[in-house]
Amino acid sequence: MSMSSIPSSSPGGKRYGWVEKIGNKVPHPFLLFIYLIAVLIAATAILSALNVGVQNPTDGSRVVVKNLLSVEGLH
């Protein structure tokens, strides 16, 4: 099979070319996981400093956000 017989791009391939461009710019899944963990740690630090909490609907007790970097959050 010669190179001239292979189509350079199919008509359907052009339609989804933007998906490939965006997909190539997305970081590696491992790095995405690390970034999301960093965002989660920062969010818990901020929310725990603001003493944010919700009421437990079963017993009415208040459940507050725990900082993931605190001793309580690490256990």
PDB file with SEQRES, HELIX, SHEET and CRYST1 records, atoms N, CA, C and O in Angstrom:
SEQRES   1 A   75  MET SER MET SER SER ILE PRO SER SER SER PRO GLY GLY          
SEQRES   2 A   75  LYS ARG TYR GLY TRP VAL GLU LYS ILE GLY ASN LYS VAL          
SEQRES   3 A   75  PRO HIS PRO PHE LEU LEU PHE ILE TYR LEU ILE ALA VAL          
SEQRES   4 A   75  LEU ILE ALA ALA THR ALA ILE LEU SER ALA LEU ASN VAL          
SEQRES   5 A   75  GLY VAL GLN ASN PRO THR ASP GLY SER ARG VAL VAL VAL          
SEQRES   6 A   75  LYS ASN LEU LEU SER VAL GLU GLY LEU HIS                      
HELIX    1 AA1 MET A    3  SER A    5  5                                   3    
HELIX    2 AA2 PRO A   11  ARG A   15  1                                   5    
HELIX    3 AA3 GLY A   17  LYS A   25  1                                   9    
HELIX    4 AA4 PRO A   29  ALA A   49  1                                  21    
HELIX    5 AA5 VAL A   71  LEU A   74  1                                   4    
SHEET    1 AA1 2 GLY A  53  GLN A  55  0                                        
SHEET    2 AA1 2 ARG A  62  VAL A  64 -1                                        
CRYST1    1.000    1.000    1.000  90.00  90.00  90.00 P 1           1          
ATOM      1  N   MET A   1       0.851  -1.163   0.000  1.00  0.00           N  
ATOM      2  CA  MET A   1       0.000   0.000   0.000  1.00  0.00           C  
ATOM      3  C   MET A   1       0.899   1.229   0.000  1.00  0.00           C  
ATOM      4  O   MET A   1       1.746   1.382   0.880  1.00  0.00           O  
ATOM      5  N   SER A   2       0.723   2.069  -0.946  1.00  0.00           N  
ATOM      6  CA  SER A   2       1.561   3.259  -1.030  1.00  0.00           C  
ATOM      7  C   SER A   2       0.969   4.385  -0.189  1.00  0.00           C  
ATOM      8  O   SER A   2      -0.209   4.352   0.167  1.00  0.00           O  
ATOM      9  N   MET A   3       1.784   5.365   0.120  1.00  0.00           N  
ATOM     10  CA  MET A   3       1.344   6.493   0.941  1.00  0.00           C  
ATOM     11  C   MET A   3       0.296   7.343   0.230  1.00  0.00           C  
ATOM     12  O   MET A   3      -0.503   8.012   0.885  1.00  0.00           O  
ATOM     13  N   SER A   4       0.289   7.326  -1.093  1.00  0.00           N  
ATOM     14  CA  SER A   4      -0.676   8.141  -1.829  1.00  0.00           C  
ATOM     15  C   SER A   4      -2.093   7.590  -1.718  1.00  0.00           C  
ATOM     16  O   SER A   4      -3.055   8.329  -1.931  1.00  0.00           O  
ATOM     17  N   SER A   5      -2.244   6.308  -1.389  1.00  0.00           N  
ATOM     18  CA  SER A   5      -3.579   5.730  -1.294  1.00  0.00           C  
ATOM     19  C   SER A   5      -4.209   5.916   0.084  1.00  0.00           C  
ATOM     20  O   SER A   5      -5.390   5.617   0.261  1.00  0.00           O  
ATOM     21  N   ILE A   6      -3.443   6.405   1.067  1.00  0.00           N  
ATOM     22  CA  ILE A   6      -3.983   6.633   2.402  1.00  0.00           C  
ATOM     23  C   ILE A   6      -4.534   8.055   2.464  1.00  0.00           C  
ATOM     24  O   ILE A   6      -3.797   9.008   2.212  1.00  0.00           O  
ATOM     25  N   PRO A   7      -5.817   8.217   2.795  1.00  0.00           N  
ATOM     26  CA  PRO A   7      -6.378   9.570   2.858  1.00  0.00           C  
ATOM     27  C   PRO A   7      -5.752  10.364   4.007  1.00  0.00           C  
ATOM     28  O   PRO A   7      -5.535   9.833   5.096  1.00  0.00           O  
ATOM     29  N   SER A   8      -5.467  11.635   3.748  1.00  0.00           N  
ATOM     30  CA  SER A   8      -4.826  12.461   4.772  1.00  0.00           C  
ATOM     31  C   SER A   8      -5.782  12.782   5.903  1.00  0.00           C  
ATOM     32  O   SER A   8      -5.386  12.796   7.069  1.00  0.00           O  
ATOM     33  N   SER A   9      -7.029  13.040   5.573  1.00  0.00           N  
ATOM     34  CA  SER A   9      -8.031  13.247   6.615  1.00  0.00           C  
ATOM     35  C   SER A   9      -9.395  12.922   6.044  1.00  0.00           C  
ATOM     36  O   SER A   9      -9.705  13.264   4.903  1.00  0.00           O  
ATOM     37  N   SER A  10     -10.195  12.267   6.838  1.00  0.00           N  
ATOM     38  CA  SER A  10     -11.533  11.912   6.390  1.00  0.00           C  
ATOM     39  C   SER A  10     -12.470  13.088   6.652  1.00  0.00           C  
ATOM     40  O   SER A  10     -12.154  13.949   7.473  1.00  0.00           O  
ATOM     41  N   PRO A  11     -13.608  13.140   5.977  1.00  0.00           N  
ATOM     42  CA  PRO A  11     -14.553  14.235   6.218  1.00  0.00           C  
ATOM     43  C   PRO A  11     -15.041  14.269   7.663  1.00  0.00           C  
ATOM     44  O   PRO A  11     -15.246  15.347   8.222  1.00  0.00           O  
ATOM     45  N   GLY A  12     -15.226  13.109   8.264  1.00  0.00           N  
ATOM     46  CA  GLY A  12     -15.654  13.067   9.661  1.00  0.00           C  
ATOM     47  C   GLY A  12     -14.553  13.457  10.617  1.00  0.00           C  
ATOM     48  O   GLY A  12     -14.821  13.935  11.719  1.00  0.00           O  
ATOM     49  N   GLY A  13     -13.308  13.256  10.202  1.00  0.00           N  
ATOM     50  CA  GLY A  13     -12.174  13.599  11.055  1.00  0.00           C  
ATOM     51  C   GLY A  13     -12.024  15.089  11.258  1.00  0.00           C  
ATOM     52  O   GLY A  13     -11.592  15.529  12.324  1.00  0.00           O  
ATOM     53  N   LYS A  14     -12.372  15.869  10.259  1.00  0.00           N  
ATOM     54  CA  LYS A  14     -12.288  17.328  10.387  1.00  0.00           C  
ATOM     55  C   LYS A  14     -13.329  17.850  11.365  1.00  0.00           C  
ATOM     56  O   LYS A  14     -13.105  18.844  12.056  1.00  0.00           O  
ATOM     57  N   ARG A  15     -14.451  17.181  11.414  1.00  0.00           N  
ATOM     58  CA  ARG A  15     -15.540  17.612  12.281  1.00  0.00           C  
ATOM     59  C   ARG A  15     -15.145  17.533  13.757  1.00  0.00           C  
ATOM     60  O   ARG A  15     -15.563  18.366  14.561  1.00  0.00           O  
ATOM     61  N   TYR A  16     -14.351  16.543  14.105  1.00  0.00           N  
ATOM     62  CA  TYR A  16     -13.955  16.349  15.497  1.00  0.00           C  
ATOM     63  C   TYR A  16     -12.504  16.724  15.747  1.00  0.00           C  
ATOM     64  O   TYR A  16     -11.918  16.298  16.743  1.00  0.00           O  
ATOM     65  N   GLY A  17     -11.928  17.499  14.876  1.00  0.00           N  
ATOM     66  CA  GLY A  17     -10.545  17.926  15.038  1.00  0.00           C  
ATOM     67  C   GLY A  17     -10.336  18.765  16.285  1.00  0.00           C  
ATOM     68  O   GLY A  17      -9.270  18.710  16.898  1.00  0.00           O  
ATOM     69  N   TRP A  18     -11.354  19.551  16.671  1.00  0.00           N  
ATOM     70  CA  TRP A  18     -11.239  20.379  17.872  1.00  0.00           C  
ATOM     71  C   TRP A  18     -11.140  19.526  19.125  1.00  0.00           C  
ATOM     72  O   TRP A  18     -10.498  19.927  20.096  1.00  0.00           O  
ATOM     73  N   VAL A  19     -11.765  18.356  19.118  1.00  0.00           N  
ATOM     74  CA  VAL A  19     -11.676  17.458  20.273  1.00  0.00           C  
ATOM     75  C   VAL A  19     -10.239  16.997  20.461  1.00  0.00           C  
ATOM     76  O   VAL A  19      -9.735  16.945  21.583  1.00  0.00           O  
ATOM     77  N   GLU A  20      -9.586  16.666  19.361  1.00  0.00           N  
ATOM     78  CA  GLU A  20      -8.198  16.225  19.445  1.00  0.00           C  
ATOM     79  C   GLU A  20      -7.289  17.362  19.899  1.00  0.00           C  
ATOM     80  O   GLU A  20      -6.363  17.137  20.678  1.00  0.00           O  
ATOM     81  N   LYS A  21      -7.540  18.574  19.422  1.00  0.00           N  
ATOM     82  CA  LYS A  21      -6.719  19.720  19.830  1.00  0.00           C  
ATOM     83  C   LYS A  21      -6.845  19.976  21.327  1.00  0.00           C  
ATOM     84  O   LYS A  21      -5.844  20.202  22.007  1.00  0.00           O  
ATOM     85  N   ILE A  22      -8.070  19.941  21.839  1.00  0.00           N  
ATOM     86  CA  ILE A  22      -8.285  20.152  23.274  1.00  0.00           C  
ATOM     87  C   ILE A  22      -7.710  18.987  24.066  1.00  0.00           C  
ATOM     88  O   ILE A  22      -7.096  19.191  25.113  1.00  0.00           O  
ATOM     89  N   GLY A  23      -7.905  17.771  23.575  1.00  0.00           N  
ATOM     90  CA  GLY A  23      -7.387  16.592  24.262  1.00  0.00           C  
ATOM     91  C   GLY A  23      -5.877  16.584  24.352  1.00  0.00           C  
ATOM     92  O   GLY A  23      -5.319  16.082  25.328  1.00  0.00           O  
ATOM     93  N   ASN A  24      -5.211  17.126  23.360  1.00  0.00           N  
ATOM     94  CA  ASN A  24      -3.755  17.186  23.400  1.00  0.00           C  
ATOM     95  C   ASN A  24      -3.251  18.216  24.400  1.00  0.00           C  
ATOM     96  O   ASN A  24      -2.115  18.117  24.864  1.00  0.00           O  
ATOM     97  N   LYS A  25      -4.075  19.202  24.741  1.00  0.00           N  
ATOM     98  CA  LYS A  25      -3.671  20.240  25.691  1.00  0.00           C  
ATOM     99  C   LYS A  25      -3.935  19.838  27.143  1.00  0.00           C  
ATOM    100  O   LYS A  25      -3.387  20.450  28.061  1.00  0.00           O  
ATOM    101  N   VAL A  26      -4.756  18.831  27.358  1.00  0.00           N  
ATOM    102  CA  VAL A  26      -5.082  18.386  28.714  1.00  0.00           C  
ATOM    103  C   VAL A  26      -3.868  17.683  29.313  1.00  0.00           C  
ATOM    104  O   VAL A  26      -3.226  16.876  28.642  1.00  0.00           O  
ATOM    105  N   PRO A  27      -3.547  17.987  30.584  1.00  0.00           N  
ATOM    106  CA  PRO A  27      -2.396  17.327  31.204  1.00  0.00           C  
ATOM    107  C   PRO A  27      -2.620  15.823  31.392  1.00  0.00           C  
ATOM    108  O   PRO A  27      -3.727  15.313  31.217  1.00  0.00           O  
ATOM    109  N   HIS A  28      -1.559  15.147  31.747  1.00  0.00           N  
ATOM    110  CA  HIS A  28      -1.598  13.711  32.013  1.00  0.00           C  
ATOM    111  C   HIS A  28      -2.589  13.443  33.153  1.00  0.00           C  
ATOM    112  O   HIS A  28      -2.687  14.260  34.069  1.00  0.00           O  
ATOM    113  N   PRO A  29      -3.324  12.328  33.124  1.00  0.00           N  
ATOM    114  CA  PRO A  29      -4.297  12.033  34.180  1.00  0.00           C  
ATOM    115  C   PRO A  29      -3.701  12.036  35.586  1.00  0.00           C  
ATOM    116  O   PRO A  29      -4.376  12.437  36.534  1.00  0.00           O  
ATOM    117  N   PHE A  30      -2.454  11.600  35.739  1.00  0.00           N  
ATOM    118  CA  PHE A  30      -1.819  11.627  37.058  1.00  0.00           C  
ATOM    119  C   PHE A  30      -1.695  13.059  37.564  1.00  0.00           C  
ATOM    120  O   PHE A  30      -1.951  13.328  38.738  1.00  0.00           O  
ATOM    121  N   LEU A  31      -1.303  13.976  36.686  1.00  0.00           N  
ATOM    122  CA  LEU A  31      -1.185  15.376  37.089  1.00  0.00           C  
ATOM    123  C   LEU A  31      -2.551  15.982  37.397  1.00  0.00           C  
ATOM    124  O   LEU A  31      -2.678  16.782  38.324  1.00  0.00           O  
ATOM    125  N   LEU A  32      -3.573  15.609  36.629  1.00  0.00           N  
ATOM    126  CA  LEU A  32      -4.922  16.081  36.940  1.00  0.00           C  
ATOM    127  C   LEU A  32      -5.344  15.632  38.334  1.00  0.00           C  
ATOM    128  O   LEU A  32      -5.950  16.403  39.078  1.00  0.00           O  
ATOM    129  N   PHE A  33      -5.028  14.400  38.689  1.00  0.00           N  
ATOM    130  CA  PHE A  33      -5.344  13.867  40.005  1.00  0.00           C  
ATOM    131  C   PHE A  33      -4.627  14.668  41.094  1.00  0.00           C  
ATOM    132  O   PHE A  33      -5.232  15.012  42.109  1.00  0.00           O  
ATOM    133  N   ILE A  34      -3.350  14.966  40.891  1.00  0.00           N  
ATOM    134  CA  ILE A  34      -2.578  15.742  41.863  1.00  0.00           C  
ATOM    135  C   ILE A  34      -3.154  17.150  41.995  1.00  0.00           C  
ATOM    136  O   ILE A  34      -3.277  17.665  43.106  1.00  0.00           O  
ATOM    137  N   TYR A  35      -3.510  17.777  40.868  1.00  0.00           N  
ATOM    138  CA  TYR A  35      -4.099  19.121  40.908  1.00  0.00           C  
ATOM    139  C   TYR A  35      -5.414  19.114  41.678  1.00  0.00           C  
ATOM    140  O   TYR A  35      -5.670  20.018  42.474  1.00  0.00           O  
ATOM    141  N   LEU A  36      -6.248  18.107  41.449  1.00  0.00           N  
ATOM    142  CA  LEU A  36      -7.529  18.031  42.155  1.00  0.00           C  
ATOM    143  C   LEU A  36      -7.337  17.806  43.651  1.00  0.00           C  
ATOM    144  O   LEU A  36      -8.097  18.342  44.458  1.00  0.00           O  
ATOM    145  N   ILE A  37      -6.336  17.023  44.030  1.00  0.00           N  
ATOM    146  CA  ILE A  37      -6.039  16.831  45.449  1.00  0.00           C  
ATOM    147  C   ILE A  37      -5.607  18.151  46.075  1.00  0.00           C  
ATOM    148  O   ILE A  37      -6.023  18.475  47.187  1.00  0.00           O  
ATOM    149  N   ALA A  38      -4.772  18.918  45.365  1.00  0.00           N  
ATOM    150  CA  ALA A  38      -4.320  20.214  45.879  1.00  0.00           C  
ATOM    151  C   ALA A  38      -5.496  21.171  46.055  1.00  0.00           C  
ATOM    152  O   ALA A  38      -5.560  21.898  47.047  1.00  0.00           O  
ATOM    153  N   VAL A  39      -6.423  21.178  45.105  1.00  0.00           N  
ATOM    154  CA  VAL A  39      -7.612  22.026  45.216  1.00  0.00           C  
ATOM    155  C   VAL A  39      -8.464  21.583  46.400  1.00  0.00           C  
ATOM    156  O   VAL A  39      -8.982  22.426  47.132  1.00  0.00           O  
ATOM    157  N   LEU A  40      -8.615  20.293  46.597  1.00  0.00           N  
ATOM    158  CA  LEU A  40      -9.401  19.773  47.711  1.00  0.00           C  
ATOM    159  C   LEU A  40      -8.776  20.146  49.051  1.00  0.00           C  
ATOM    160  O   LEU A  40      -9.486  20.543  49.975  1.00  0.00           O  
ATOM    161  N   ILE A  41      -7.457  20.022  49.165  1.00  0.00           N  
ATOM    162  CA  ILE A  41      -6.769  20.382  50.405  1.00  0.00           C  
ATOM    163  C   ILE A  41      -6.932  21.869  50.684  1.00  0.00           C  
ATOM    164  O   ILE A  41      -7.192  22.261  51.821  1.00  0.00           O  
ATOM    165  N   ALA A  42      -6.782  22.700  49.657  1.00  0.00           N  
ATOM    166  CA  ALA A  42      -6.949  24.147  49.834  1.00  0.00           C  
ATOM    167  C   ALA A  42      -8.385  24.484  50.229  1.00  0.00           C  
ATOM    168  O   ALA A  42      -8.607  25.337  51.089  1.00  0.00           O  
ATOM    169  N   ALA A  43      -9.353  23.824  49.610  1.00  0.00           N  
ATOM    170  CA  ALA A  43     -10.759  24.086  49.925  1.00  0.00           C  
ATOM    171  C   ALA A  43     -11.084  23.705  51.366  1.00  0.00           C  
ATOM    172  O   ALA A  43     -11.791  24.443  52.053  1.00  0.00           O  
ATOM    173  N   THR A  44     -10.579  22.568  51.834  1.00  0.00           N  
ATOM    174  CA  THR A  44     -10.856  22.180  53.221  1.00  0.00           C  
ATOM    175  C   THR A  44     -10.164  23.119  54.199  1.00  0.00           C  
ATOM    176  O   THR A  44     -10.707  23.395  55.268  1.00  0.00           O  
ATOM    177  N   ALA A  45      -8.979  23.615  53.857  1.00  0.00           N  
ATOM    178  CA  ALA A  45      -8.288  24.559  54.735  1.00  0.00           C  
ATOM    179  C   ALA A  45      -9.085  25.854  54.857  1.00  0.00           C  
ATOM    180  O   ALA A  45      -9.250  26.384  55.956  1.00  0.00           O  
ATOM    181  N   ILE A  46      -9.574  26.359  53.739  1.00  0.00           N  
ATOM    182  CA  ILE A  46     -10.340  27.613  53.751  1.00  0.00           C  
ATOM    183  C   ILE A  46     -11.672  27.428  54.463  1.00  0.00           C  
ATOM    184  O   ILE A  46     -12.045  28.245  55.305  1.00  0.00           O  
ATOM    185  N   LEU A  47     -12.392  26.358  54.132  1.00  0.00           N  
ATOM    186  CA  LEU A  47     -13.712  26.141  54.730  1.00  0.00           C  
ATOM    187  C   LEU A  47     -13.630  25.839  56.222  1.00  0.00           C  
ATOM    188  O   LEU A  47     -14.515  26.236  56.979  1.00  0.00           O  
ATOM    189  N   SER A  48     -12.584  25.143  56.655  1.00  0.00           N  
ATOM    190  CA  SER A  48     -12.450  24.880  58.089  1.00  0.00           C  
ATOM    191  C   SER A  48     -12.062  26.150  58.836  1.00  0.00           C  
ATOM    192  O   SER A  48     -12.468  26.333  59.984  1.00  0.00           O  
ATOM    193  N   ALA A  49     -11.281  27.035  58.206  1.00  0.00           N  
ATOM    194  CA  ALA A  49     -10.931  28.308  58.836  1.00  0.00           C  
ATOM    195  C   ALA A  49     -12.161  29.200  58.983  1.00  0.00           C  
ATOM    196  O   ALA A  49     -12.248  29.985  59.927  1.00  0.00           O  
ATOM    197  N   LEU A  50     -13.103  29.084  58.062  1.00  0.00           N  
ATOM    198  CA  LEU A  50     -14.342  29.859  58.133  1.00  0.00           C  
ATOM    199  C   LEU A  50     -15.403  29.178  58.998  1.00  0.00           C  
ATOM    200  O   LEU A  50     -16.503  29.704  59.161  1.00  0.00           O  
ATOM    201  N   ASN A  51     -15.075  28.014  59.550  1.00  0.00           N  
ATOM    202  CA  ASN A  51     -15.970  27.249  60.418  1.00  0.00           C  
ATOM    203  C   ASN A  51     -17.289  26.904  59.714  1.00  0.00           C  
ATOM    204  O   ASN A  51     -18.365  27.056  60.291  1.00  0.00           O  
ATOM    205  N   VAL A  52     -17.196  26.450  58.492  1.00  0.00           N  
ATOM    206  CA  VAL A  52     -18.367  26.076  57.704  1.00  0.00           C  
ATOM    207  C   VAL A  52     -18.841  24.700  58.152  1.00  0.00           C  
ATOM    208  O   VAL A  52     -18.034  23.801  58.392  1.00  0.00           O  
ATOM    209  N   GLY A  53     -20.137  24.548  58.260  1.00  0.00           N  
ATOM    210  CA  GLY A  53     -20.699  23.266  58.655  1.00  0.00           C  
ATOM    211  C   GLY A  53     -22.131  23.134  58.182  1.00  0.00           C  
ATOM    212  O   GLY A  53     -22.733  24.092  57.697  1.00  0.00           O  
ATOM    213  N   VAL A  54     -22.668  21.936  58.329  1.00  0.00           N  
ATOM    214  CA  VAL A  54     -24.058  21.658  57.968  1.00  0.00           C  
ATOM    215  C   VAL A  54     -24.713  20.892  59.108  1.00  0.00           C  
ATOM    216  O   VAL A  54     -24.041  20.358  59.990  1.00  0.00           O  
ATOM    217  N   GLN A  55     -26.027  20.851  59.070  1.00  0.00           N  
ATOM    218  CA  GLN A  55     -26.766  20.126  60.095  1.00  0.00           C  
ATOM    219  C   GLN A  55     -27.066  18.720  59.603  1.00  0.00           C  
ATOM    220  O   GLN A  55     -27.554  18.533  58.489  1.00  0.00           O  
ATOM    221  N   ASN A  56     -26.770  17.733  60.439  1.00  0.00           N  
ATOM    222  CA  ASN A  56     -27.064  16.343  60.121  1.00  0.00           C  
ATOM    223  C   ASN A  56     -28.577  16.146  60.234  1.00  0.00           C  
ATOM    224  O   ASN A  56     -29.145  16.385  61.300  1.00  0.00           O  
ATOM    225  N   PRO A  57     -29.241  15.714  59.157  1.00  0.00           N  
ATOM    226  CA  PRO A  57     -30.698  15.597  59.204  1.00  0.00           C  
ATOM    227  C   PRO A  57     -31.204  14.469  60.104  1.00  0.00           C  
ATOM    228  O   PRO A  57     -32.361  14.507  60.524  1.00  0.00           O  
ATOM    229  N   THR A  58     -30.384  13.477  60.411  1.00  0.00           N  
ATOM    230  CA  THR A  58     -30.874  12.352  61.213  1.00  0.00           C  
ATOM    231  C   THR A  58     -30.931  12.676  62.695  1.00  0.00           C  
ATOM    232  O   THR A  58     -31.908  12.340  63.363  1.00  0.00           O  
ATOM    233  N   ASP A  59     -29.888  13.331  63.225  1.00  0.00           N  
ATOM    234  CA  ASP A  59     -29.891  13.609  64.664  1.00  0.00           C  
ATOM    235  C   ASP A  59     -29.795  15.095  64.996  1.00  0.00           C  
ATOM    236  O   ASP A  59     -29.815  15.458  66.173  1.00  0.00           O  
ATOM    237  N   GLY A  60     -29.692  15.952  64.003  1.00  0.00           N  
ATOM    238  CA  GLY A  60     -29.679  17.389  64.246  1.00  0.00           C  
ATOM    239  C   GLY A  60     -28.343  17.956  64.688  1.00  0.00           C  
ATOM    240  O   GLY A  60     -28.249  19.152  64.960  1.00  0.00           O  
ATOM    241  N   SER A  61     -27.309  17.133  64.768  1.00  0.00           N  
ATOM    242  CA  SER A  61     -26.000  17.637  65.194  1.00  0.00           C  
ATOM    243  C   SER A  61     -25.344  18.413  64.053  1.00  0.00           C  
ATOM    244  O   SER A  61     -25.685  18.232  62.885  1.00  0.00           O  
ATOM    245  N   ARG A  62     -24.396  19.280  64.414  1.00  0.00           N  
ATOM    246  CA  ARG A  62     -23.692  20.090  63.420  1.00  0.00           C  
ATOM    247  C   ARG A  62     -22.412  19.367  63.005  1.00  0.00           C  
ATOM    248  O   ARG A  62     -21.634  18.935  63.855  1.00  0.00           O  
ATOM    249  N   VAL A  63     -22.202  19.238  61.707  1.00  0.00           N  
ATOM    250  CA  VAL A  63     -21.006  18.603  61.159  1.00  0.00           C  
ATOM    251  C   VAL A  63     -20.190  19.701  60.482  1.00  0.00           C  
ATOM    252  O   VAL A  63     -20.653  20.336  59.535  1.00  0.00           O  
ATOM    253  N   VAL A  64     -18.959  19.919  60.980  1.00  0.00           N  
ATOM    254  CA  VAL A  64     -18.111  20.979  60.435  1.00  0.00           C  
ATOM    255  C   VAL A  64     -17.060  20.378  59.506  1.00  0.00           C  
ATOM    256  O   VAL A  64     -16.734  19.195  59.596  1.00  0.00           O  
ATOM    257  N   VAL A  65     -16.540  21.216  58.615  1.00  0.00           N  
ATOM    258  CA  VAL A  65     -15.494  20.793  57.686  1.00  0.00           C  
ATOM    259  C   VAL A  65     -14.199  20.638  58.462  1.00  0.00           C  
ATOM    260  O   VAL A  65     -13.842  21.500  59.264  1.00  0.00           O  
ATOM    261  N   LYS A  66     -13.487  19.523  58.220  1.00  0.00           N  
ATOM    262  CA  LYS A  66     -12.201  19.284  58.871  1.00  0.00           C  
ATOM    263  C   LYS A  66     -11.087  19.517  57.863  1.00  0.00           C  
ATOM    264  O   LYS A  66     -11.149  19.029  56.735  1.00  0.00           O  
ATOM    265  N   ASN A  67     -10.074  20.259  58.269  1.00  0.00           N  
ATOM    266  CA  ASN A  67      -8.921  20.515  57.418  1.00  0.00           C  
ATOM    267  C   ASN A  67      -8.178  19.200  57.193  1.00  0.00           C  
ATOM    268  O   ASN A  67      -7.861  18.495  58.152  1.00  0.00           O  
ATOM    269  N   LEU A  68      -7.901  18.867  55.940  1.00  0.00           N  
ATOM    270  CA  LEU A  68      -7.219  17.609  55.638  1.00  0.00           C  
ATOM    271  C   LEU A  68      -5.764  17.610  56.077  1.00  0.00           C  
ATOM    272  O   LEU A  68      -5.158  16.544  56.182  1.00  0.00           O  
ATOM    273  N   LEU A  69      -5.189  18.777  56.335  1.00  0.00           N  
ATOM    274  CA  LEU A  69      -3.802  18.847  56.786  1.00  0.00           C  
ATOM    275  C   LEU A  69      -3.683  18.872  58.305  1.00  0.00           C  
ATOM    276  O   LEU A  69      -2.571  18.903  58.832  1.00  0.00           O  
ATOM    277  N   SER A  70      -4.796  18.860  59.012  1.00  0.00           N  
ATOM    278  CA  SER A  70      -4.751  18.828  60.474  1.00  0.00           C  
ATOM    279  C   SER A  70      -4.526  17.396  60.951  1.00  0.00           C  
ATOM    280  O   SER A  70      -4.591  16.449  60.167  1.00  0.00           O  
ATOM    281  N   VAL A  71      -4.262  17.255  62.236  1.00  0.00           N  
ATOM    282  CA  VAL A  71      -4.067  15.919  62.812  1.00  0.00           C  
ATOM    283  C   VAL A  71      -5.346  15.101  62.651  1.00  0.00           C  
ATOM    284  O   VAL A  71      -5.291  13.914  62.330  1.00  0.00           O  
ATOM    285  N   GLU A  72      -6.484  15.731  62.871  1.00  0.00           N  
ATOM    286  CA  GLU A  72      -7.765  15.048  62.724  1.00  0.00           C  
ATOM    287  C   GLU A  72      -8.010  14.627  61.273  1.00  0.00           C  
ATOM    288  O   GLU A  72      -8.560  13.555  61.020  1.00  0.00           O  
ATOM    289  N   GLY A  73      -7.605  15.463  60.332  1.00  0.00           N  
ATOM    290  CA  GLY A  73      -7.819  15.170  58.919  1.00  0.00           C  
ATOM    291  C   GLY A  73      -6.896  14.095  58.378  1.00  0.00           C  
ATOM    292  O   GLY A  73      -7.242  13.411  57.415  1.00  0.00           O  
ATOM    293  N   LEU A  74      -5.729  13.937  58.982  1.00  0.00           N  
ATOM    294  CA  LEU A  74      -4.775  12.934  58.516  1.00  0.00           C  
ATOM    295  C   LEU A  74      -5.093  11.537  59.015  1.00  0.00           C  
ATOM    296  O   LEU A  74      -4.584  10.560  58.467  1.00  0.00           O  
ATOM    297  N   HIS A  75      -5.915  11.422  60.034  1.00  0.00           N  
ATOM    298  CA  HIS A  75      -6.252  10.097  60.578  1.00  0.00           C  
ATOM    299  C   HIS A  75      -7.522   9.576  60.001  1.00  0.00           C  
ATOM    300  O   HIS A  75      -7.951   8.475  60.348  1.00  0.00           O  
TER     301      HIS A  75                                                      
END                                                                             
